[in-house]
Amino acid sequence: MSVFEGKHILLGVTGSIAAYKAADIASKLTQAGAEVDVVLTEHARRFITEVTFRAITRRPVLTDLFDEPEERQIAHIHLAKRADVLLIAPATANILAKLAVGIADDLLSTLALATQAKVVIAPAMNTVMWQHPATQHNVRLLEERGAHFVYPAEGMLACGDVGAGKLADTPVILAAVEQVLNPPLRGVRILVTAGPTEEPVDAVRHISNPSSGKMGYAIAAEAVRMGAEVTLVTGPTLLDPPAGAKTIRVRTAQQMLDACLQEYEQVDVVIATAAVSDYRPAEVWQGKRKKGEEEWTIRLVPNPDILRTLGERKGKHVLVGFAAETQELLANAQAKLREKNLDLIVANDVSQEGSGFRTDTNRVTLLWADGKQEPLPLMTKREVARHLLQRVRQLMSGSG
């Protein structure tokens, strides 16, 4: 039986030249057994009419927040409550901005604010509009709130430009809807470590690094989105923990190790992105050491190696590590992969533009224990997370 059988899909269509492609989406969903209610914005009606969707879905098409009969004045609330998925395809920059700030000035934006259904958004717009910082900010914000994006494809656009902005193909969009209805990591328990650790020197000083935690938080959020049960063990960051993840806050490497060991037997997968301090002061000064003329020599001792410790107890766990390097990237990553008994390692050269600490993007290479390598282009950290979790899923199924 199709995963769409008996599901209620709200299909929002906005004023993009790609609006005509929504007819194919509605048709495929209807053929697969879904009950599809189409919502057209005012500008969408300039590109495609209600007649087309009525014929395809054999259901009324919704266009206006205030055109309901007197006895059905809150029908839009009823629709919002019974929907399994709200799919907006194509989605313009305008609707993304509305959703990001919570504007509800037409039927579609009101439904989006009123529903608790899963939300899938497939944008389509000019390349410059898609890449504009405001649009990208709105996308990140909506993803953080749990929206699932089907990123636009690259190619020749209606305006003649070439680049990212085309509405994704119908099979790609339907696959995304299927994924939210049947999450691929449902039942999988994943432990993610993230952020830096801090090793106190005295009451106010510490040894740390510039890790922001963004990569680990992106993985945790994406894993929740894909249906996994997620535990996030995080060092000090300025980030809000992903909704739906169990969050354990730590400060030092020892505290992170203790938390990981406590959770280890309850999880299937460990993805270790944390930038853990390799050393800690042998002694911590009590109180704040006052500034003076004399030198201050601090003796450092090694911290416990979290990944090595987990690798020694590997069992049936899938272990994934990260290697942030500035030179001999692949050689160092391969050595870490072997030494720590990992299944997969993600290598990134933090000296490259767009791939360092505190960025929203990353350029990485995946390396497997069997020697296979997969270099990825510059991506947002959310995209890297999505790709990595797909590979983890394959490892668990034995096809990785």
C-alpha positions in Angstrom: 0.0 0.0 0.0 1.2 3.5 -0.8 2.4 5.6 2.1 0.1 8.3 0.7 -3.0 6.2 1.0 -5.6 7.9 3.1 -3.3 10.8 4.0 -4.6 14.4 3.9 -2.3 16.7 2.0 -2.7 20.5 1.9 -1.0 21.7 -1.3 -0.2 25.4 -1.2 0.6 27.0 -4.6 2.1 30.4 -4.7 2.7 33.0 -7.5 5.7 31.5 -9.3 6.1 30.7 -13.0 6.5 27.1 -11.8 2.9 27.0 -10.5 1.8 24.9 -13.4 4.1 22.1 -12.1 1.9 21.9 -9.0 -0.8 20.2 -11.2 1.5 17.3 -11.7 2.3 17.1 -8.0 -1.5 17.1 -7.2 -2.1 14.5 -9.8 0.6 12.1 -8.5 -0.5 12.5 -4.9 -4.2 11.9 -5.8 -3.3 8.8 -7.9 -1.3 7.5 -4.9 -4.4 7.6 -2.7 -4.0 10.9 -0.9 -6.8 13.4 -0.3 -5.4 16.6 -1.7 -6.8 20.1 -0.9 -5.2 22.8 -3.0 -4.8 26.3 -1.7 -4.0 28.9 -4.4 -2.7 32.4 -3.5 -4.0 35.4 -5.4 -0.8 35.6 -7.4 -0.8 31.8 -8.1 -4.2 32.3 -9.8 -2.5 34.4 -12.4 -0.5 31.4 -13.5 -2.9 28.5 -13.1 -6.7 28.3 -12.5 -8.9 26.5 -10.0 -10.5 24.5 -12.8 -7.3 22.5 -13.3 -6.9 21.4 -9.7 -10.6 20.7 -9.3 -10.5 18.3 -12.2 -7.3 16.6 -10.9 -8.3 16.3 -7.2 -12.1 16.1 -7.6 -12.2 18.5 -4.6 -13.0 22.2 -4.2 -10.0 24.5 -4.5 -9.4 27.0 -1.7 -8.5 30.6 -2.6 -9.8 33.1 -0.1 -9.9 33.3 3.7 -13.3 35.0 3.6 -15.2 33.1 0.9 -16.5 30.4 3.2 -20.3 30.0 3.8 -21.6 31.4 7.1 -21.8 27.9 8.7 -18.2 27.1 7.8 -16.4 30.3 8.8 -13.7 28.4 10.6 -13.2 25.7 7.9 -9.6 26.8 7.5 -9.0 25.8 11.1 -10.6 22.4 10.4 -8.4 21.9 7.4 -5.3 22.9 9.3 -6.1 20.4 12.1 -6.8 17.4 9.9 -3.8 17.8 7.5 -1.0 15.3 7.7 1.3 17.4 5.6 1.3 21.0 4.4 3.2 21.0 1.1 4.0 24.4 -0.4 5.2 24.0 -4.0 6.2 26.2 -5.6 7.1 28.5 -2.7 8.1 32.1 -3.5 10.5 34.3 -1.5 7.5 36.2 -0.4 5.8 33.2 1.3 9.1 32.2 2.9 9.3 35.7 4.4 5.7 35.5 5.6 6.2 32.1 7.2 9.4 33.2 8.9 7.8 36.1 10.7 4.4 34.6 11.2 2.3 36.9 8.9 -1.2 35.5 8.3 -2.8 37.8 5.7 -4.2 35.2 3.3 -5.6 31.7 3.4 -2.3 29.9 2.8 -0.2 31.8 5.4 -3.1 31.5 7.9 -3.2 27.7 7.4 0.6 27.5 7.8 0.3 29.3 11.1 -2.7 27.3 12.3 -1.5 23.8 11.4 0.6 21.3 13.5 1.1 19.1 10.4 4.6 18.5 9.0 5.6 21.2 6.6 7.4 20.6 3.3 8.5 23.6 1.3 9.8 23.5 -2.3 11.1 27.0 -3.3 11.2 28.3 -6.8 12.6 31.7 -7.7 15.3 33.7 -9.5 18.8 32.7 -8.4 19.7 36.1 -7.0 16.5 36.0 -4.9 17.2 32.5 -3.7 20.8 33.4 -2.7 19.8 36.7 -1.1 20.8 36.8 2.6 17.3 37.6 3.7 15.9 34.5 1.9 18.7 32.2 3.2 18.1 33.6 6.7 14.4 32.7 6.4 15.2 29.2 5.1 17.5 28.6 8.1 14.9 29.9 10.5 12.1 27.7 9.1 14.4 24.7 9.1 15.2 25.3 12.8 11.5 25.3 13.5 11.1 21.9 11.8 10.2 22.7 8.2 11.5 20.3 5.6 13.0 22.0 2.5 13.3 20.5 -1.0 16.0 22.8 -2.3 15.6 24.3 -5.8 17.5 22.6 -8.7 20.0 24.3 -10.9 19.4 25.1 -14.6 18.0 27.6 -17.0 15.4 29.8 -15.3 12.4 31.5 -17.0 14.2 34.8 -16.8 17.1 33.4 -18.8 19.5 33.2 -15.9 21.3 30.0 -15.1 21.7 28.8 -11.5 19.8 27.5 -8.5 16.1 28.4 -8.5 14.2 25.8 -10.5 11.4 23.9 -8.7 12.7 20.5 -7.9 11.3 17.6 -10.0 8.0 16.1 -8.9 9.6 12.7 -7.8 12.1 14.6 -5.6 9.3 16.5 -4.0 7.1 13.4 -3.5 10.1 11.6 -1.9 10.4 14.4 0.6 6.7 14.2 1.5 7.0 10.4 1.8 10.0 10.9 4.1 8.0 13.1 6.6 5.1 10.6 6.5 7.5 7.6 7.0 10.7 9.0 8.6 13.8 7.0 7.5 15.4 7.0 10.9 12.4 6.2 13.0 13.4 4.0 15.9 17.1 4.7 15.5 18.8 6.1 18.6 21.6 8.6 17.9 24.1 10.3 20.2 25.6 13.5 18.9 28.4 15.4 20.6 28.8 19.1 19.7 30.6 22.3 20.5 33.9 23.0 22.3 34.9 21.8 25.7 36.5 24.2 28.3 39.3 23.2 30.6 39.5 25.6 33.6 42.8 27.3 34.4 41.5 29.3 37.3 38.1 30.5 38.3 37.7 32.8 35.3 40.1 31.5 32.6 40.0 28.3 30.6 41.6 26.5 27.6 39.2 26.1 24.7 38.8 26.5 20.9 36.5 28.5 18.6 34.1 25.7 17.8 30.5 27.1 17.6 28.7 23.8 17.7 26.8 24.6 14.5 27.7 21.3 12.7 26.7 19.1 15.6 23.5 21.0 16.3 22.6 20.8 12.6 23.1 17.0 12.7 21.0 16.7 15.8 18.2 18.8 14.3 18.3 16.9 11.0 18.3 13.5 12.8 15.2 14.5 14.8 13.6 15.6 11.5 14.3 12.2 10.0 12.6 10.5 12.9 15.5 9.5 15.1 15.6 9.5 18.9 18.4 12.0 19.5 20.6 12.7 22.5 22.8 15.8 22.2 25.8 16.1 24.5 27.0 19.6 24.1 29.8 21.8 25.3 29.2 25.5 25.9 27.6 27.2 22.9 25.3 30.1 22.2 22.9 27.9 20.2 19.4 26.9 21.2 19.1 23.1 21.5 17.1 21.4 18.7 13.5 20.8 19.5 12.8 17.1 20.1 16.4 16.2 21.2 17.4 15.3 24.7 20.1 17.7 25.6 22.9 17.2 28.1 25.2 20.2 28.8 28.8 19.7 29.9 31.9 21.8 30.2 35.0 19.7 30.3 36.3 16.7 28.2 35.9 14.4 31.2 32.3 15.5 31.7 31.6 14.8 28.0 33.1 11.4 28.2 31.1 10.6 31.4 27.9 11.7 29.7 28.7 9.7 26.5 29.5 6.5 28.5 26.2 6.9 30.5 24.2 7.1 27.2 26.3 4.7 25.1 24.5 1.4 25.7 21.1 3.1 24.9 22.0 4.3 21.4 22.7 2.7 18.0 24.9 5.5 16.5 27.4 8.0 17.8 28.3 11.0 15.7 31.1 12.9 17.4 31.5 16.4 16.1 32.7 18.0 19.3 36.0 19.8 19.3 37.3 18.3 22.5 40.3 19.8 24.2 43.3 17.4 23.9 44.9 18.7 27.1 43.9 20.2 30.5 45.9 22.0 33.2 47.4 19.5 35.7 46.3 21.9 38.5 43.5 24.4 38.6 44.3 27.7 40.4 41.8 28.3 43.2 40.0 31.6 42.7 41.2 34.1 40.1 45.0 34.4 39.7 45.9 38.1 39.9 47.9 39.8 37.2 51.6 40.1 38.2 55.1 40.5 36.8 56.1 36.9 37.3 55.7 34.3 34.6 53.0 31.7 34.9 53.9 28.2 33.7 50.9 25.9 33.2 51.6 22.2 33.0 49.2 20.4 30.7 48.2 16.7 30.9 46.3 14.7 28.2 42.5 14.5 28.4 40.8 11.2 27.9 40.2 10.4 24.2 36.4 10.1 23.9 36.2 8.5 20.5 39.0 6.0 21.2 37.2 5.0 24.5 34.0 4.4 22.6 35.8 2.6 19.8 37.3 0.2 22.3 33.7 -0.7 23.3 32.3 -0.6 19.8 30.1 -3.7 19.7 27.3 -3.2 17.2 27.5 0.6 17.4 28.0 2.8 14.3 30.7 5.3 15.1 31.2 8.4 13.1 34.0 11.0 13.8 35.0 14.4 12.5 38.6 15.4 11.7 39.2 19.2 11.6 42.6 19.6 10.0 44.8 22.4 8.5 47.2 20.1 6.6 47.4 16.6 5.2 43.7 16.4 5.6 43.0 12.9 4.2 46.0 11.2 5.6 45.3 12.5 9.1 41.6 11.6 8.8 42.4 8.1 7.6 44.8 7.6 10.6 42.1 8.8 13.0 39.6 6.5 11.4 41.8 3.4 11.9 43.2 4.3 15.4 39.7 4.9 16.9 37.9 2.0 15.2 35.4 4.2 13.4 33.0 3.2 10.6 33.1 6.7 8.9 34.9 9.9 9.4 34.1 13.4 8.1 37.3 15.3 7.1 37.2 19.1 6.7 40.0 21.6 6.2 39.2 24.4 8.6 41.7 26.7 6.9 39.6 26.8 3.8 37.2 29.7 3.3 33.6 28.7 4.2 34.8 25.6 6.1 36.2 26.9 9.3 34.8 27.3 12.8 31.6 29.5 13.2 30.6 29.4 9.6 27.2 28.2 8.3 28.8 26.2 5.5 31.2 23.3 5.2 33.2 21.5 2.5 34.0 18.0 3.7 35.1 14.6 2.5 33.6 11.4 3.8 36.0 8.5 4.4 34.9 4.9 5.1 36.7 2.1 6.9 36.9 0.1 3.6 38.8 3.0 2.0 36.0 4.5 0.0 35.9 8.3 -0.2 33.2 10.8 -1.1 34.2 14.5 -1.5 31.3 16.9 -1.1 31.0 20.5 -2.5 30.6 23.5 -0.4 27.2 23.1 1.4 25.3 24.5 4.3 25.9 22.6 7.5 22.3 21.5 7.4 22.8 20.0 3.9 26.0 18.2 5.1 24.0 16.8 8.0 21.3 15.5 5.8 23.8 13.8 3.4 25.8 12.3 6.3 22.7 10.9 7.9 21.7 9.3 4.7 25.1 7.6 4.6 24.7 6.5 8.2 21.4 4.9 7.3 23.1 3.0 4.5 25.8 1.8 7.0 23.1 0.5 9.3 21.3 -1.3 6.5 24.6 -2.9 5.3 24.6 -1.0 2.0 27.1 1.6 3.0 
